[in-house]
């Protein structure tokens, strides 16, 4: 298969994600990853519970490393084998192979899902049903939502949209494009491997017990894998803002204060571009935590602000997709 084939798969997958997204009732690779992570961690916690003393931190870190390495490499290898099997089984039907591969890759992109999640929360807010809005928001965020005001709901939605823009949209595209230019690899295995790392981080990559040691490696791995796509996304957003130096200056001022090497940068780039402020006090299981303030509160956060953030993510996605196609077309000149 040629590089051109892989880029066609990426392009069709991008279109599928934009038009359809991830239907709730469809089987999804992330659900399989989540099932594996859940059962593995439950097994480890059961072993620790039956042990006379809690398992040492070093042992928990080692089994955490084993989980991360096995799931990330396993996801990449298994998805590669699936692709090879599809190409053999449907060798007489190359168009069908392209469609099936595109559906697989589309499951790694979360652009439509982010848009849908935001609209699901905003719709009841706009209609005046705060109780439903808080309940819906609780499906997507870890913070306590029972007593959030309208402005806090808007901030929570915007923070979720802008944080996940990198690890849910831009980073999977980045690794799909990298895989597309590697002979005999293709776009799907690297995108699946990254998705596994991202899923691990979201499920076990916490500093709090009981995941402190078990999820330590998963959190660090996702930080490393997301670092470059995040910076590329920040630069793209800064370019689209029309005031790149200002956006970069605000990110250097505020994003560095965030404990996450990527989430703060992603959120701050959007905040500076949109002229709003994110961060502040959030409650998690009754415990209030103060996150660093990102950006300046020039304007209040509104549904229109969130819609602009979603459009920015879409534009960044299209820009990198377009640049990859252009670079492929002119590869022989470099």
Secondary structure, DSSP 8 states (H G I E B T S, - for coil): --HHHHHHHHHHHHHHHHHT---TTS--HHHHHHHHHHHHHHHHHHHHHHSSS---HHHHHHHHHHHHHHHHHHHHHHHHHHHHHHHHHTTT-HHHHHHHHHHHHHTT--HHHHHHHHHHHHHHHHTT-HHHHHHHHTTT-SS--TT--HHHHHHHHHHHHHHHHIIIIIHHHHHHHHHHTSTTT-HHHHHHHHHHHHHHHHHH--SSTTSTTTTHHHHHHHHHHHHHHHHHHHHHHHHHHT-HHHHHHHHHHHGGGSSSTTHHHHHHHHHHHHT--EEEEEEETTEEEEEEEES--SS---HHHHHHHHHHHHHHHHHHHHHHHHHHHTGGG-
